[in-house]
Structures are given as structure tokens and as C-alpha cells.
Amino acid sequence: MALEKIFENKIKKYLKDHGCYEVKYHGNRYSTSGTPDILACVNGHFLAIEVKAPEGKPSELQLVKIKDIRKAGGFAYVVYPSGWQKLKAIIDGLLIEQFNREEDIELK
């Protein structure tokens, strides 16, 4: 199994284990391009996560979508395995109503 898929499953499990709703977004020709991989509701807050392997790089369209979600008041990030602890801290903060919007789009 590819490293990105393993990391994605780890994120989804963490969300589920903490009572969050999550869905894996599968892009196809009928869907909106650039939508992040995981869309979640964490304690009533919208969270979008674009999952990347260590050597991965988000497309320009993915970055535009992340920025659009942030402009609309959601939490959205490109997350690499090295950014796992930062992502967990964000999720945990949302669970206890601690709103810490990381300025960085990419969590490494």
C-alpha cells in the first residue's frame, strides 16, 4: 500500500475515533477538481485535508480550493506525514473549541 494511502487511513481513523464525521472525496469527471481528499466535520467545524506523501506537492488548483475553504471560514490544510502531530493538535483544538488557525497551509 502506498505511503499516502496509509497516512490517509491513519487520519480517517483518528477522526472516527474522536467522534468526527469524515468522508474520503473521490474525484472523477463529474466532480469538482481540486477538492481535498478528506472532508470532515469536527465538533461542528468544517475541516478539509489534502493528504500528501513526503515527496508529494499540491497542484495550484488544490491550493486555490484550500484557500477558498479558508476564506469561507473552514479549516483546510495540505498535510504531509511529518505534519501529523500538528494536524492532531488542530483536530484536538477543534474538539475542545480552541480555535487555532495555523497560518501555514502546508503542515510538514
N, C-alpha and C positions, 0 to 999 in steps of 0.2 A: 504494500500500500504506500502511496506517495506521501511524503512528509507533510505536504499541505493538507491532505485529507485527514491524516492522523491528528494534526493540530486542530482542524475544523471540528472533528468529532469531540476532542477534548473541550473545546469552547462550548459546544452544544450540550455536552454532559454537565458542565459546570452550571450553565443557565438552567437546565431542567432540574438539577439537584437543589437549586435555590429558589424553586417555585416560579421561574420566569417562563413566559411563552416564547418559543423560538421557532422559526421556520427557515429551512435551507431554501434559498431562492435559486431556482434553476432557470437560467436564461435560455431562450430559444427564439425562433424567428418571429413569434407572436408577442414576445415580452419586451420590456423596456431595457435597452442595452445599458450597461454600466451600473446596474443595480447591485449593491453589495451582496455578498454571499449569504450572510445571516442577518435576518431581520428579527428583532426581539422586542418584547415589552417587559421591562424590568421595573416592577413596582409602579406601573402606570407611565413609565418614561420610555420613549421610542429610542432604541439603540440599533444601529446598523454597523455591521462589521464586514470589511473586505479582508479575507484571510489570504496571507501570502507565505510562501516558503521563504527561507532565508535569502535566497538569490532572486526572489520574485520582485516585480516592480509594478505598481498600479498604472493603468493606462490613464491618459488625460481625461477620458470620459468618466472613468471611475472616480477620479479626484473631483471632477465637476459635480458628480452626484453626491459625494461625501460633503462637499461644501454647500450644496443645495439643502441637504438634510439639516446641516448645522444652522443655516440661515432660517430654516423653518422651526428651529428650537429643539431639534433632536440631537442626540449624541451619535457621532459617526466617526469611525476610525478605520485605517488600514493597519492591520495587526500582523506582526511577524512573531515567530516563536520566542524570540528574545524579548518581546514586549508583553509576554504572558502575565507577569506579575503586575504590570501597570494596568492591563485590562481587568484583571481580577479586582484590583483596588477601585477601579471605576465602577464595576458592577456592584461591588460591596457598598460603595458610597451611594449609589442609586437605591440600593435596598434599604438604607437607613436614612434616606432623604438628605444626604450630604452631596451637594451639587458641586463637583469639582470638574469643570470643563477644561480638560487638557488643551493647551493651545496647539500642541503638535497634532497633526492629522495622522502621522505615521508613528505607531508605537513600536519601538525597537529595543 
